[in-house]
Amino acid sequence: MDYRLEQDSIGEGKVPKEAYYGIHTKRGMDNFPITGQKLHVELVRALAIVKKACALANYEAGLLEEEVKDAIVKACDEIEDGKMMDEFITDPIQGGAGTTANMNANEVIANRANEIMGGKKGCYEYVHPNDHVNMGQSTNDVFPTSGKIAAVNIMERTVYELELLYDALMEKAVEFDHILKMGRTQLQDAVPIRLGQEFHAYASVVKRDIERMKRSKYKLRFINMGATAIGTGINVDPTYFKRIVPILKDLTGIDLVRSEDLIDGTNNVDNLVEVSGNLKTAAISLSKMASDFRLLSSGPKTMVADIKLPAKQAGSSIMPGKVNPVIPEVMNQVAYRVIGNDMTVTICGESGQLELNAFEPVLFYSLFESLEILANGVYTLRENCVKGIEANQKILDKDIRESVGIVTALVPHLGYTTTSKIAKESLEKDRPVRELIIEYNLMSEEMLDEILDPKAMTQPGIAAEYLIKQRNK
């Protein structure tokens, strides 16, 4: 490979001759061989948008010549369109609070801008990475601003997938609304519930998760552009300071607002911690739901088997015919990863010191992963599981007939002592509750039918209304 020589404050170093990145990027690649991955594509695009906005603001301030501004803007547009992505070679986990990522963008944009203006890579005779592309900026306002823009864009799909899951669960709630089954507490039979009510409850918690995510997204609009190194705005032109956030707002379509306190906005990441916390909460809700699906479909011959999950693949290399609940299992595992990432984000938030949080690289890496894998997990849960769930009607009907749990509905009519005796005898003699009530002439069949009506047993008020009607006869 042919190389060119570049210099920085550390000294001289080799850079591949045709590379758009420069010596700072190369040093970062050598110093941080951590994950084997590169910067997230949305973060790269966000960096390009921020650099474009800065060039436009500096031009309005009279600090950049029009030709230089145009070349920088063109280079940024190309990156935003997905070109030169292979030039962003730095690992997402890096020291320096994101300086390597910022310089990777500065160098790629500068070299491409020089090329546009007729120059050569690595010479920077027309456009310099620091003096022009990074003018009026610091990594400490560029990197967190770019990270927030990327997070908002990634979050769009996460919220969208959750909304589609909510719709799918509500469709199942309607489909299963007429199906009566036994509810369970502590894994023991409790009282009847409609299968549709169970699915409506799953939809309700997902709805709250969506609302929390949308509130988190709103918090991410506060950015610290113009803060430069520590929030004091050193080296920032007044016109640039006034224009940078409005320009960035127009370019992104996001309702961005400058942090009221730029020092606070530079050294605290609590809004990002909140986003991660809400992702964790959603992951917990989804994992609980997935675990319920596994339990409710267990067996299918020797355990619960209330529902049937879609068969998606063979479940064993040794047991023919075995089908495992692989989709709920993967949702569980996604949740575990999100919960672990939240711990990383939490520690990052706590570990910032004085005027800067140096750990934003791993924070954003973890946050982006959580947003993406949660969206992917929700997608497969919806498409490959929820939409195909079926009620095991024969099993559910049998459970209701044979369960002792329905005796609870008779307590207001027969009293706790009598119904306790009926429940005990039903269990000991393996006889249905209904059969014993009729045998002991405790209640007519007609009255039993009304009390044990699915709606009466599973909807507040109906049973009470019936009781009042009986007492008034």
HUMOMO-V593049 format. One record per backbone hydrogen bond with DSSP energy under -1.0 kcal/mol. CO is the residue of the C=O (numbers start at 1). NH is the residue of the N-H. If there is no record, write none. Layout:
# HUMOMO-V593049
co->(CO CO)
nh->(NH NH)
This chain:
# HUMOMO-V593049
co->(2 4 6 11 13 15 16 22 23 24 25 26 27 28 32 40 41 42 43 44 45 46 47 48 49 50 51 52 53 54 55 56 57 58 59 65 66 67 68 69 70 71 72 73 74 75 76 77 78 79 84 85 87 96 98 99 100 101 102 103 104 105 106 107 108 109 110 111 112 113 114 115 120 128 128 129 132 134 138 138 139 141 142 143 144 145 146 147 148 149 150 151 152 154 155 156 157 158 159 160 161 162 163 164 165 166 167 168 169 170 171 172 174 176 176 179 181 183 185 188 191 193 194 195 196 197 198 199 200 201 202 203 204 205 206 207 208 209 210 211 212 213 214 215 216 218 219 221 223 224 227 227 233 237 238 239 240 243 244 245 246 247 248 249 254 257 261 263 264 269 270 271 272 273 274 275 276 277 278 279 280 281 282 283 284 285 286 287 288 289 290 291 292 293 295 296 296 306 308 319 322 324 325 326 327 328 329 330 331 332 333 334 335 336 337 338 339 340 341 342 343 344 345 346 347 353 356 359 360 361 362 363 364 365 366 367 368 369 370 371 372 373 374 375 376 377 378 379 380 381 382 385 386 390 391 392 393 394 395 396 397 398 399 404 405 406 407 408 410 410 411 415 416 417 418 419 420 421 422 423 424 425 426 432 433 434 435 436 437 438 444 445 446 447 448 453 454 455 459 461 462 463 464 465 466 467 468)
nh->(17 15 13 8 6 4 19 26 27 28 29 30 31 32 34 44 45 46 47 48 49 50 51 52 53 54 55 56 57 58 59 60 61 63 62 69 70 71 72 73 74 75 76 77 78 79 80 81 83 82 87 88 89 99 102 103 104 105 106 107 108 109 110 111 112 113 114 115 116 117 119 118 123 132 133 134 135 137 141 142 143 145 146 147 148 149 150 151 152 153 154 155 156 158 159 160 161 162 163 164 165 166 167 168 169 170 171 172 173 174 175 176 177 179 196 195 193 190 188 185 183 181 198 199 200 201 202 203 204 205 206 207 208 209 210 211 212 213 214 215 216 217 218 219 220 221 222 257 259 227 231 233 236 241 242 243 244 247 248 249 250 251 252 253 256 223 265 267 268 273 274 275 276 277 278 279 280 281 282 283 284 285 286 287 288 289 290 291 292 293 294 295 296 297 298 306 307 392 390 322 315 326 329 330 331 332 333 334 335 336 337 338 339 340 341 342 343 344 345 346 347 348 349 350 351 356 353 363 364 365 366 367 368 369 370 371 372 373 374 375 376 377 378 379 380 381 382 383 384 386 387 388 389 308 393 396 397 398 399 400 401 402 403 407 408 409 410 411 413 414 415 419 420 421 422 423 424 425 426 427 428 429 431 436 437 438 439 440 442 441 448 449 450 451 452 457 458 459 462 465 466 467 468 469 470 471 472)
